[in-house]
Amino acid sequence: MKQCRTLKDYSQYVALVRRYKKELGSLDKAVKAAIDECINEGILSDFLRKNRAEVEMTSILEYNQEEEEKKLMAAEHRAGYDEGHSIGLNEGHNIGLNEGKRFQQYKMIQNYIAKKNVSLEEACDTLGVSIEEYHEAEKLYKNNAPATL
């Protein structure tokens, strides 16, 4: 921008429009105030004097388009977040149910072995749990079981 005066002036104009939009609340008033200030400060002054009506109309249309694109992007971001959050909750719920089932299998087999005084193989066979499933449940339980279980 240091090498191109027109680009620098245009960026100053855009910054003024944004500042006045915040201050005045009205885009129409903001564009008019920015044009007035630019003309008074010698920023794009010849161009703005000659093309004021077109600049006002174009600025308002472009600014509105920019605002709508921001709103659309924000809405899409929110929708993506909501969808990801929902998927995450469902996956977390399913993982929790699966871990709870495995914890229960482990505890059930342990209790059965203790009460019936049978081998692990007999307990698993009677309760319909494979030895592999038991060992997976045992590993999960021992790695993740809360102190209260």
QUIFENHU-V485613 format. One record per backbone hydrogen bond with DSSP energy under -1.0 kcal/mol. NH is the residue of the N-H (numbers start at 1). CO is the residue of the C=O. E is the energy in kcal/mol with one decimal. If there is no record, write none. Layout:
BEGIN
NH,CO,E  NH,CO,E
END
This chain:
BEGIN
8,4,-2.1  9,5,-3.0  10,6,-2.6  11,7,-2.4  12,8,-1.9  13,9,-2.3  14,10,-2.6  15,11,-2.2  16,12,-2.2  17,13,-2.4  18,14,-2.3  19,15,-2.4  20,16,-3.1  21,17,-2.2  22,18,-1.8  23,19,-2.3  24,20,-3.6  25,21,-1.9  30,26,-2.1  31,27,-2.7  32,28,-2.1  33,29,-2.6  34,30,-2.4  35,31,-2.5  36,32,-2.4  37,33,-2.6  38,34,-2.6  39,35,-2.6  40,36,-2.4  41,37,-2.2  43,38,-3.0  48,44,-2.9  49,45,-2.4  50,46,-2.1  51,47,-2.2  55,51,-2.7  56,52,-2.7  57,53,-2.4  58,54,-2.9  59,55,-2.8  60,56,-2.3  61,57,-2.4  62,58,-3.0  63,59,-2.8  64,60,-2.4  65,61,-2.3  66,62,-2.7  67,63,-2.7  68,64,-2.6  69,65,-2.6  70,66,-2.2  71,67,-2.5  72,68,-2.8  73,69,-2.7  74,70,-2.6  75,71,-2.5  76,72,-2.7  77,73,-2.6  78,74,-2.6  79,75,-2.5  80,76,-2.5  81,77,-2.7  82,78,-3.1  83,79,-2.6  84,80,-2.7  85,81,-3.0  86,82,-2.5  87,83,-2.6  88,84,-2.7  89,85,-2.6  90,86,-2.5  91,87,-2.9  92,88,-2.8  93,89,-2.7  94,90,-2.6  95,91,-2.7  96,92,-2.6  97,93,-2.6  98,94,-2.4  99,95,-2.8  100,96,-2.6  101,97,-2.4  102,98,-2.2  103,99,-2.9  104,100,-2.4  105,101,-2.3  106,102,-2.5  107,103,-2.7  108,104,-2.8  109,105,-2.6  110,106,-2.5  111,107,-2.8  112,108,-2.4  113,109,-2.8  114,110,-2.1  115,111,-2.6  116,112,-2.7  117,113,-1.3  123,119,-2.4  124,120,-2.8  125,121,-2.4  126,122,-2.7  127,123,-2.3  129,124,-2.5  134,130,-2.3  135,131,-2.6  136,132,-2.3  137,133,-2.5  138,134,-3.0  139,135,-2.4  140,136,-2.5  141,137,-2.8  142,138,-2.8  143,139,-1.9  144,140,-1.8  145,141,-2.6  149,146,-1.6
END
